[in-house]
Amino acid sequence: MSDISELTITALRFGFLLLLWVLIFSIVSTMRRDLVIGRKAAMGTPTAREVRKHPELAPAPPQPVKQQAHQLVVVEGPLKGTTLPLAASPILLGRAQEATLVLEDDYASGRHARLFPQGSRWFIEDLGSTNGTYLADQQLTRALPVELGVPVRIGKTVIELRP
């Protein structure tokens, strides 16, 4: 009656059963791989229970946040003791009257240097002065970041950033 033999139906049933088992094994192996990867990622971090039992496993405390500069202080030169609050705008240093900090220094140019913020840091650049600008003991050839307490020398004047 039927064109399909009993042998063909049995072969199709076994093929379907084999396909189901392949699918199940692939699902199980994928889940197993994901669990192993997750365990490897968490191996470096101890659980709260492990830290309570073994306090030496506790992670290191976070590093202190670096202080930011809030003022410019003249530490040497004719204007020694002068303090200038830092804002978001650049500071022009020189003998010219339009400078933010007018230097009473014969070795300073009219528009000697510029101190400017970029992100959370301050940078100093020489504006083509005759006698140069020095960060610590290094003469500037390009804009460089200025760290807290590092002296910037313009002629006889030395300035520093302070918190």
KAKA-V961908 format. One record per residue. N is the residue number from 1. RES is the residue in one small letter. OMEGA is omega in whole degrees, 0 to 359 (none if undefined). Layout:
n | res | omega
N | RES | OMEGA
N | RES | OMEGA
This chain:
n | res | omega
1 | m | 183
2 | s | 179
3 | d | 182
4 | i | 182
5 | s | 179
6 | e | 179
7 | l | 180
8 | t | 179
9 | i | 179
10 | t | 178
11 | a | 177
12 | l | 178
13 | r | 178
14 | f | 178
15 | g | 178
16 | f | 178
17 | l | 178
18 | l | 178
19 | l | 177
20 | l | 180
21 | w | 177
22 | v | 178
23 | l | 180
24 | i | 180
25 | f | 179
26 | s | 178
27 | i | 180
28 | v | 181
29 | s | 177
30 | t | 178
31 | m | 180
32 | r | 180
33 | r | 179
34 | d | 179
35 | l | 180
36 | v | 179
37 | i | 178
38 | g | 180
39 | r | 179
40 | k | 180
41 | a | 183
42 | a | 184
43 | m | 181
44 | g | 183
45 | t | 180
46 | p | 177
47 | t | 180
48 | a | 179
49 | r | 179
50 | e | 179
51 | v | 178
52 | r | 181
53 | k | 183
54 | h | 183
55 | p | 180
56 | e | 178
57 | l | 182
58 | a | 179
59 | p | 180
60 | a | 179
61 | p | 180
62 | p | 179
63 | q | 180
64 | p | 180
65 | v | 181
66 | k | 179
67 | q | 179
68 | q | 180
69 | a | 178
70 | h | 179
71 | q | 177
72 | l | 184
73 | v | 174
74 | v | 184
75 | v | 176
76 | e | 176
77 | g | 184
78 | p | 182
79 | l | 184
80 | k | 180
81 | g | 179
82 | t | 180
83 | t | 180
84 | l | 178
85 | p | 179
86 | l | 176
87 | a | 181
88 | a | 183
89 | s | 179
90 | p | 179
91 | i | 178
92 | l | 180
93 | l | 178
94 | g | 182
95 | r | 182
96 | a | 182
97 | q | 179
98 | e | 179
99 | a | 177
100 | t | 175
101 | l | 181
102 | v | 183
103 | l | 176
104 | e | 187
105 | d | 182
106 | d | 181
107 | y | 179
108 | a | 176
109 | s | 179
110 | g | 175
111 | r | 191
112 | h | 185
113 | a | 179
114 | r | 176
115 | l | 185
116 | f | 178
117 | p | 173
118 | q | 186
119 | g | 180
120 | s | 183
121 | r | 175
122 | w | 180
123 | f | 176
124 | i | 175
125 | e | 177
126 | d | 182
127 | l | 179
128 | g | 182
129 | s | 180
130 | t | 186
131 | n | 176
132 | g | 177
133 | t | 184
134 | y | 173
135 | l | 192
136 | a | 178
137 | d | 184
138 | q | 178
139 | q | 183
140 | l | 172
141 | t | 178
142 | r | 179
143 | a | 180
144 | l | 178
145 | p | 179
146 | v | 178
147 | e | 179
148 | l | 175
149 | g | 179
150 | v | 184
151 | p | 173
152 | v | 184
153 | r | 175
154 | i | 185
155 | g | 179
156 | k | 183
157 | t | 176
158 | v | 179
159 | i | 178
160 | e | 171
161 | l | 180
162 | r | 179
163 | p | none
